[in-house]
C-alpha cells in the first residue's frame, strides 16, 4: 500500500463487513450514510475515493466538485446512477461488484419463474381461504420450456447455470460478447429468441439504448405467447405494455422484481392504474427489488468491491 492510503468517502449505508475489509486493505475512510447531496458536494473534493450503493446519484454536477477523486466504487451491479462519460473524461475509474450478487439474482429469477409456472402464490392464498382447487392450479414444468436470456454477463450466466438443472433449453443473446455459448446456454440472436422462447429474462444494465426495450413492438414480435422476467432495472420494461400484453394474451405472465417507479406512494395516475392491474393479477409475481439482496450477497459484494478498489489503488 502507498505511504498515504487514499481516503474514501462512503456515502450510502453499507454492511458492516465493509469496514474491516477496507482497513485490512490499508484504506482510510469516512462513513457518512446520511450525508445530503449538498454536504456531499461540499466535502467531495477532500477524497480520492467514493463508495455508493443506491441512494447517491453521481452526475456531472457532483463530479465537477470531485477535483481529487480517483475512483468510484458501486456496491452493487448497476451503474446507471453514475455519469460514466463524465467520469471517464475526468480520469476517474469506476468499478462495481457485479459478481457479488450474481448467484442471488440467478436464484431469484428461477424462483419467481417457478412460482408463476406452478401457481404457488395463488394456490397458497386460496388454500389459506379454504379453497382446495387442484385443477385450477395445474402448472407447467420449466423443463418443457425454452428460456431466452438477454444479457449473458454475471447475472445472465448465473441464471443459465441454475436453469440447466431443470432440463430446459436456454438461449442467450448478448450484443457485446462473441463465442459465449457454453454448456448452460446456446448463443443466439435476438431474432432466434423471439422465434423460439417461451420465457424472456432480462439481465442487462439500464442505458439509453435499453430504456423501455420491452415495449408493445417487442412483445408483439415474439412468435409465441411468453413469460417475462425482469430482475434487472425497472425502466427497461414498459409496464403499460406489459398490461396490454397480458390483456391480449401475448404475455402468459410476468415476474417483476423492479418497476419503472419504485416509490409506490408517488406514482403518477397512469402508473397507479398500471400498478393496480399488475398487483391484482394472479399472472404476475411482484417482489420489492430484492433479486441480489440476500444476506450472503450483502457481504460478498463488499469483498468483490474492496478487491477491485485495491487493484486500482495498487496497480
N, C-alpha and C positions, 0 to 999 in steps of 0.2 A: 504494500500500500504506500502511496505517496506520503511524504512527510506531513503534509497538511491535507487530511481527508476532505473531500468535497462535502459541504454541508447541504443537507436535503431538507426541504420543507414538505411535510406530509399534510395535505390539505383536506383529506377525507378520512372518515372513520375506518380503521383497519383492525384486522385480527391482531391480538397482542403478540403473536408469534413473529410478526414483522420486526419488532424492536430488537430482540436478541439477534436475529439474523443480520440486521444492519450493523449492529455493534460488533458482532463477531467478524464481519467482513471489513471492519475498520472505518465505517462511515459514522459521521456525526449527523444528527437530525434534530428537527424541531417538530413536534407533533401538535398540530392545530386543527383538529377535525371540525371545529365550529367556526372556523375563520370565514369572514364575509368576503364578498368579492372586492369591496373597497379596501379592506385590510390586506387582502392578498396582493392587490395591485401596488399598494404602498410598500410591502415587505419583500416582494419577489426579487428585487434587484440584489438582495443580500445573499441569494442562494445559487448554488451551482446545479442543484437537482430539485425536481418537483415530482412528488408521487400523488396520484389521484385515483379515485375509484369511479363513482358515478355522479357525484354532486357537482364537480367543478368543470366548467366549460373553459377550455384553453383556446381562446380565439386570438385574432390578430391584435386586438386592443390590449388584451392581457399580456401577450408576448412582447408588445412594444416596451413593457416595463421590465422585461426579463433580460437585462443587459449583461448579466453574468451567467445565465443559465446554459448548462452544457447538455443536460439530458432530462427527459420526462419519462417517468415510469407509470404505466397504466395497470393497476391491479385488477386485471380482467382481460377480456378478449377484444372487445370492440374499441375502435379508435375514432369513432365519429364525433366524440366530444373535443377532439384536438384538431386545430388547423394545421394539417401536416405540411401543406405547401409553405406556409409562413415559417414553420419550424425548420424546414429544410433550407430555406433561404438564409436563415439565421445560423445555420450550422448546428442546430440543436438535435441531438439524437433522441429518437422516440422508440421505446420498447414496450411490449405488452406481454401478458402471461397467458397467451392463448392455449398453451398445452396444459396449463394448470387446472383448467376446469373441463377439458375435453371429455373425460370419462363421464363426468356428471351430466354433461349435455347429451351425450350419446344415450345414457340410461334414461334420461327424461324423455327424449324423443321416442324411444321404443316403448317406454311405459305408457305415455299418453296414447300412442297408436294402439297398443294392446287394449287399453281401457275403452277406447272408442269401438274397436272391432268387435269386442266381446260384450259390449253394453254393461260394463262393470258399474259405472256410475249410476246409470238409470236403474239397473236391476237392484243395486244396493238401496237406492232411495225407495223403490217400490216395495221391497221386502220389509223395510222399516215401517211402511204404511200398511202392512198386512196383505200386500198383493203378491201372489205366487204365480207369475206368468212366465213359464218356461219357453213356450213357443214364441212369444212376443220378444223374447230376449235371446233368441238363437243368433249366434255370432258368426263371424268369418275367421278363418285361420290365416295368420300372417304368412305362413309358408306357401300359400296358394297365390300370393300377390307379387307383382313386380314393383319395387320401390325405386323411385328416381331421386337422387341426391343432387342438388345444385350447390356446388362448392365441395371440394374434396381436400380441404386443409385439415387442421387439427380436429375440428368438431365433425366434419363430414366423414373423415376416415374413421374416427372413433365410433360414430353411429353405424357405419358399414360393418365394422368388426362385430358389433353386437347383433346386427341383423343377420349376419352369416349363420349364426347358430340356429335360426328358425327355418332355414332351407329356402328362403325366398330369393328371387332373382334381384340383384341390386345393380342399378345403373348409376353412373356418376358423371356429371358434366362440370368441368372447371375450365374456364377460358384462359386461365393463367398458367395452367400446367400442361405438360406433354408426357406421354408414356407413363401415366399414373395408374393405369388399371392393375389390379393385383388379385389375390385370392379372395378378397372380400367384395370387390365391385368391378364391373366392366366399365371401361372408358366408353363414353357415349357422347353424342351431340345433343343439343337441346331438342332438335327435331326428333331424335330417337326417344328421348324422354316423353315428349308429347304424344308420340305414337304408341308407346308400349306401357307407360307407367300407370299403375293403379293408385300409387301414392307419390306425392311430391313433397319432399322435405328440404327446407331451406337452411343452408349453412354458409352464408355469405355476409360480408360486412355491409353496413349502410353507407352508400356513396350516392353521388348524383346519378350514377348510372343504374343503381339498383333500387332507388327510391320508387315505390309503387310499381315494382316489377310485376307483381301478381295483381293484374287488373282484369277487366272484363275480356279484353282481347286475348290475353294469355290463357285464361281459364277456358274460353271457348275454342281455343286451338287444340286442346287435348282431345285425342281420339275417343277416349273412354271417360265416363264419369270417374272422378278420383277423389282421394282423401288428401287434404292439405295439412302439413305440419310446419309451423313457424316457431322455431326456438332461437331465432337469430335477432332481428330487430323489427319492431312493430311497423315502422314506416316502409318496410319492403312490401307490405301487403295492404291493398285497399280493402278495408273491412266492408265497405258498401258493396264492393264487387264480390266479396265472399258471401254476403247475404243474398245477392242476386244469383250467385252460383248455386247456393243451397236451395233457393226457391225454384230454380229452373231444373234442378237435378244434375247439373254439370258437376257439382261438388257433392260427394256422398257424405262428407263430414269434414270437420276441421279441428285440429289440435293447436291451440293458440296459447303460447306462454307469454307472448308480447302483443301489445296493442299500439295502434297509432298514437293514442293519447292515454298514458297510464295513470294520469291524475283523474281518477274516476269522479271526483267531486267537481271537476272543472271541464266536463265535456260540453262541447257545443250542442245545440239542439239536434243537429243531424247526427253527430256522434252518439248522442244519447239514444236516439231512435235505433241506430245500428246496434249499439251495445245491448239494448233491451231485447232485440231479436236474438242475438247470439246467446245471451245468458239464459234465455228461456227455451233454447233449442236443445233437445237431447241428442242431436247430431254434432254437438260442439263440446269439446273439453277445454276448459279455461284454467290457467294457473297464473300466479302473480309474478312473472319474470323470475322464476326460480330455477330454470334449467341452468346448471352450472353452479347453483347456490347451495352446495352441500357442506356439511361440517368438514369433510375431508378436503374439498377443493378450496375452502377458505384459507386453509393452511398451505396447501400445495401451491396456490397462486403466489403467495409470498416467497416461497422457496424458489420458484422459477424466476420471479421478478428480481430478487436480490442477486441471483446468479447472473442474470443479464446485465444488471447495473454494475456489478463487479467487473464484468468483461469490458464494459465501456470505460470505467474509471481506471482500469489497469490493463490496457491492451498488451 
